Amino acid sequence: DDSQSGKTDTVKHTNNPEYNASYKFPVLDRKSRSIGRHFKRVLLKLDVLYERGFFKGNKSLGQASLKLADLETKCEIHDGLKLMDGRKAAGGTIEIKVRIRQPLGSPEVEDIKEKWLVIDDVHKPS
């Protein structure tokens, strides 16, 4: 129930920053029955800020939100999200990758049947 947060280092003097930050957020009770319901309603919220100076506060460039409901059947979510200023587009994107060791629910298994041609012995004429 308590929100977890992380903060990247400041990237200076660029219009196209790469943060390359990695964070680990522990999932406390994976075996709980309600963890799937909890992740269906949880959003990962990203705020992009820029520093205006020493005596001025930080200003927001935009926010992005990612739904974590896909982690019930998948181990990885990789998406490019548009930065929004409230309900209007702020004019940028942020790429995010969320990984988890095992899906929270049952994994999505796909059964594929293919026909194969197997040739055991091939003799080339000498």
C-alpha positions in Angstrom: 0.0 0.0 0.0 2.9 2.4 0.6 4.2 3.8 -2.7 7.8 3.1 -3.7 9.8 5.6 -5.6 13.2 6.1 -7.2 15.1 9.0 -8.7 17.6 9.1 -11.6 20.7 11.1 -11.9 20.5 14.5 -13.6 21.4 14.6 -17.2 22.8 18.0 -18.2 23.3 19.8 -21.5 21.2 17.7 -23.8 17.8 17.8 -25.5 17.7 14.0 -25.8 18.7 12.6 -22.4 19.3 8.9 -21.8 18.8 8.0 -18.2 19.7 4.3 -18.3 18.5 3.8 -14.7 17.6 0.5 -13.2 15.5 0.0 -10.0 14.4 -3.0 -8.1 11.1 -2.8 -6.3 10.3 -5.8 -4.1 6.9 -7.5 -4.4 6.3 -8.4 -0.8 3.8 -11.2 -0.9 3.9 -13.0 -4.3 1.9 -16.0 -3.0 -1.0 -13.9 -1.9 -4.3 -14.6 -3.8 -5.0 -10.8 -4.1 -1.7 -9.9 -5.7 -3.2 -10.4 -9.2 -6.1 -8.1 -8.4 -3.7 -5.6 -6.9 -1.5 -5.4 -10.0 -4.6 -5.0 -12.3 -5.3 -1.6 -10.7 -1.7 -0.4 -10.1 -0.1 2.2 -12.4 3.6 2.9 -12.7 3.8 6.7 -12.8 6.8 8.4 -14.3 7.5 12.1 -13.9 10.1 13.9 -16.0 11.4 17.0 -14.4 14.0 19.6 -15.2 16.1 21.6 -12.8 15.7 25.4 -13.4 18.4 26.6 -11.1 19.8 26.8 -7.6 17.0 29.0 -6.1 14.2 27.8 -8.4 12.3 24.7 -8.0 12.1 21.8 -10.4 9.5 22.1 -13.2 7.6 19.2 -14.8 8.1 18.4 -18.5 5.4 15.7 -18.4 4.1 12.5 -16.8 3.5 9.0 -18.2 1.6 6.1 -16.7 2.0 2.4 -17.4 -0.6 -0.2 -16.4 1.0 -3.3 -14.8 -1.9 -5.7 -15.5 0.1 -7.5 -18.2 2.5 -8.8 -15.6 -0.1 -11.4 -14.7 0.7 -13.4 -17.8 4.0 -11.9 -19.1 7.4 -11.4 -17.6 8.3 -8.2 -19.5 6.6 -5.1 -20.6 8.5 -2.9 -23.0 6.8 0.3 -24.2 7.3 3.8 -25.4 4.9 6.2 -23.6 3.9 9.7 -24.6 4.6 12.4 -22.0 1.4 14.1 -21.0 0.8 17.4 -19.3 -2.5 16.7 -17.7 -4.7 15.5 -20.6 -2.7 17.1 -23.4 0.4 15.8 -25.0 3.7 17.5 -23.8 5.6 16.6 -26.9 8.0 13.8 -25.9 8.2 10.1 -25.3 9.8 7.9 -22.7 10.8 4.3 -23.2 10.3 2.0 -20.3 11.0 -1.7 -19.7 9.5 -3.6 -16.7 10.7 -7.1 -16.0 9.6 -9.6 -13.4 11.2 -13.1 -12.8 7.9 -15.0 -13.1 4.4 -13.9 -14.1 2.1 -13.2 -11.2 -0.6 -15.6 -12.5 -0.4 -18.5 -14.8 1.9 -17.8 -17.8 0.4 -17.5 -21.3 1.3 -20.8 -23.0 1.0 -21.1 -26.8 0.9 -24.6 -28.3 2.2 -24.6 -31.8 2.2 -27.6 -34.0 4.4 -27.6 -37.1 5.2 -30.2 -39.7 8.8 -31.0 -40.1 10.7 -32.8 -42.8 13.7 -34.8 -41.4 16.3 -36.2 -43.7 18.5 -38.6 -41.9 21.2 -39.8 -44.3 22.3 -37.7 -47.2 24.9 -39.3 -49.5 26.6 -37.2 -52.0 28.0 -38.8 -55.2 31.8 -38.7 -55.2 
